[in-house]
Amino acid sequence: MAEVPPNSLDRASGKILWRREVPRPRTQELHKANHPTSPSPVTDGQNVYVFFTDFGLMSFGPDGNERWRTPLGPFNNPFGMGASPVLAGDKILMICDAESGSFFVAVGKNTGRIAWRAERPDVTRGFATPVLYQPAGGPLQALIAGAYQLTSYDIAN
């Protein structure tokens, strides 16, 4: 199964403006209904942030040049990953739920450095992309539907 590399398209014509190859240091066996590139990219309007099961998180600038890379995994999830990265202020959030070793991570959107990582030992096989929620007078939160539970995380820490 071929990887689909990140690329940028001209909105009016559909012409490919740039296309980049990404590292693939490992090849994880996946259920045939999934693909290593299932997670959708996210953009801040200028830069693009992508997650690949066989690598982790990467960011590309508007010119297609790589800004940073943050390896994550390997993952103990025979079905593969399904959640997409989420932009929350100056952080990129990525949920990495698996059979074991599940975690939620926030990386700096400009640096790729891990700001915090929360282990999720009681969660297995999550495929839901986090949803952002800000209660009146409260901090911005990420709500994550997981195995038999809904968990909320403060984005700041």
Backbone torsions as a table, in degrees:
resi	resn	phi	psi	omega
1	MET	NA	123.3	-177.6
2	ALA	-79.8	144.7	174.8
3	GLU	-75.8	150.6	173.7
4	VAL	-103.2	110.8	-176.2
5	PRO	-73.6	153.9	175.3
6	PRO	-62.4	143.6	176.9
7	ASN	-152.7	168.6	178.7
8	SER	-123.8	135.3	-179.4
9	LEU	-115.8	145.9	172.0
10	ASP	-73.3	125.7	-174.7
11	ARG	-61.5	-39.6	-175.8
12	ALA	-75.1	-43.0	-173.1
13	SER	-103.3	-20.8	-175.0
14	GLY	82.0	1.4	-179.8
15	LYS	-65.1	137.2	177.1
16	ILE	-72.4	121.0	178.7
17	LEU	-86.4	-40.6	174.0
18	TRP	-156.1	155.1	178.7
19	ARG	-144.0	135.3	-177.9
20	ARG	-127.9	145.8	173.1
21	GLU	-84.9	150.3	177.7
22	VAL	-122.2	153.3	-180.0
23	PRO	-67.4	149.7	175.5
24	ARG	-139.3	78.3	-175.1
25	PRO	-71.3	-12.9	178.7
26	ARG	-148.1	162.3	175.9
27	THR	-126.9	107.4	-178.2
28	GLN	-85.4	131.2	174.3
29	GLU	-65.5	132.1	-179.9
30	LEU	-128.1	156.9	171.3
31	HIS	-58.7	143.3	-174.8
32	LYS	-63.5	-15.5	178.7
33	ALA	-83.4	-4.0	-178.5
34	ASN	-120.2	173.9	-177.6
35	HIS	-147.8	148.2	179.5
36	PRO	-59.7	-17.7	-178.9
37	THR	-106.7	22.1	-180.0
38	SER	-60.7	-41.1	179.4
39	PRO	-61.3	137.6	179.2
40	SER	-79.9	147.9	174.4
41	PRO	-73.5	164.7	174.1
42	VAL	-131.1	150.0	179.7
43	THR	-133.3	151.9	173.5
44	ASP	-98.0	12.5	-178.6
45	GLY	96.3	-14.5	178.5
46	GLN	-127.3	-49.2	-178.3
47	ASN	-106.2	157.5	177.6
48	VAL	-118.7	143.4	-178.1
49	TYR	-124.4	129.3	-175.5
50	VAL	-131.1	152.7	175.8
51	PHE	-126.1	132.6	176.3
52	PHE	-124.5	131.1	179.9
53	THR	-52.6	-39.6	-175.1
54	ASP	-86.1	4.4	177.5
55	PHE	-140.5	-66.3	-174.5
56	GLY	144.1	-142.1	-176.8
57	LEU	-99.0	145.3	175.0
58	MET	-143.8	156.6	175.2
59	SER	-130.9	139.5	176.8
60	PHE	-124.2	142.9	178.2
61	GLY	-83.3	177.6	-177.8
62	PRO	-63.4	-21.6	178.5
63	ASP	-88.3	-1.7	-179.7
64	GLY	89.6	-2.9	179.0
65	ASN	-77.3	140.6	178.3
66	GLU	-66.4	132.3	177.9
67	ARG	-95.0	-43.3	178.0
68	TRP	-163.9	166.7	175.6
69	ARG	-143.3	139.1	178.9
70	THR	-130.8	100.9	178.8
71	PRO	-63.4	140.7	175.2
72	LEU	-138.2	153.1	178.8
73	GLY	91.5	-171.0	9.3
74	PRO	-69.7	164.8	-174.7
75	PHE	-114.3	139.5	177.7
76	ASN	-92.7	71.3	-177.6
77	ASN	-142.3	97.1	-176.5
78	PRO	-64.0	-16.5	178.3
79	PHE	-90.3	-10.4	-178.7
80	GLY	85.8	176.5	-178.2
81	MET	-93.3	147.8	-179.5
82	GLY	-129.2	-19.4	-178.6
83	ALA	-73.0	150.8	179.1
84	SER	-108.4	154.1	176.0
85	PRO	-65.5	151.4	-179.7
86	VAL	-125.8	135.0	176.0
87	LEU	-90.0	126.6	178.5
88	ALA	-136.8	95.8	-177.5
89	GLY	63.8	-120.0	-178.7
90	ASP	-97.6	16.3	-178.6
91	LYS	-123.8	149.9	168.8
92	ILE	-106.4	125.9	-179.2
93	LEU	-103.2	137.9	178.5
94	MET	-140.9	122.0	175.6
95	ILE	-91.1	130.9	-177.6
96	CYS	-127.6	72.3	178.7
97	ASP	-88.0	138.9	-177.3
98	ALA	-148.3	-175.7	177.5
99	GLU	-59.7	-36.0	177.1
100	SER	-150.7	157.6	177.8
101	GLY	74.9	26.1	-179.5
102	SER	-66.7	145.1	177.7
103	PHE	-157.1	163.8	175.8
104	PHE	-123.6	131.4	-174.0
105	VAL	-130.9	146.5	173.7
106	ALA	-121.4	129.2	177.1
107	VAL	-121.7	150.1	177.3
108	GLY	-64.5	128.8	-176.5
109	LYS	-67.8	-21.3	-179.8
110	ASN	-98.6	-16.9	-175.1
111	THR	-118.2	-27.3	-174.3
112	GLY	78.8	1.8	179.6
113	ARG	-78.1	141.1	179.5
114	ILE	-69.7	120.6	177.9
115	ALA	-83.7	-41.7	175.3
116	TRP	-161.3	159.9	178.7
117	ARG	-141.7	127.8	179.1
118	ALA	-113.0	119.1	176.9
119	GLU	-71.3	146.7	-179.3
120	ARG	-129.0	68.3	-173.0
121	PRO	-65.1	-22.3	-177.8
122	ASP	-94.7	7.0	-175.8
123	VAL	-112.6	135.1	174.1
124	THR	-130.1	148.3	172.8
125	ARG	45.7	62.5	173.9
126	GLY	-95.9	141.4	-179.1
127	PHE	-128.2	3.6	-174.7
128	ALA	-86.0	134.4	172.9
129	THR	-74.7	134.8	179.0
130	PRO	-58.7	149.8	176.5
131	VAL	-114.1	132.7	178.8
132	LEU	-83.9	141.1	-179.5
133	TYR	-145.7	133.7	176.1
134	GLN	-125.9	106.2	178.7
135	PRO	-70.8	155.2	177.9
136	ALA	-55.5	121.7	178.5
137	GLY	74.2	5.6	-178.4
138	GLY	-113.9	172.1	-179.8
139	PRO	-76.0	157.2	175.2
140	LEU	-63.4	133.6	-177.5
141	GLN	-125.8	156.6	170.2
142	ALA	-110.2	123.2	176.3
143	LEU	-99.2	129.7	-177.2
144	ILE	-127.4	120.7	173.7
145	ALA	-82.8	123.5	-179.2
146	GLY	-129.5	-165.1	-178.9
147	ALA	-63.1	103.5	175.9
148	TYR	61.9	24.5	179.1
149	GLN	-159.2	159.6	172.8
150	LEU	-121.0	125.0	-176.2
151	THR	-120.7	142.8	179.1
152	SER	-115.7	135.7	177.8
153	TYR	-124.0	138.3	173.0
154	ASP	-74.3	125.0	-176.8
155	ILE	-63.1	-32.0	-176.5
156	ALA	-62.8	-37.1	-174.8
157	ASN	-148.8	NA	NA
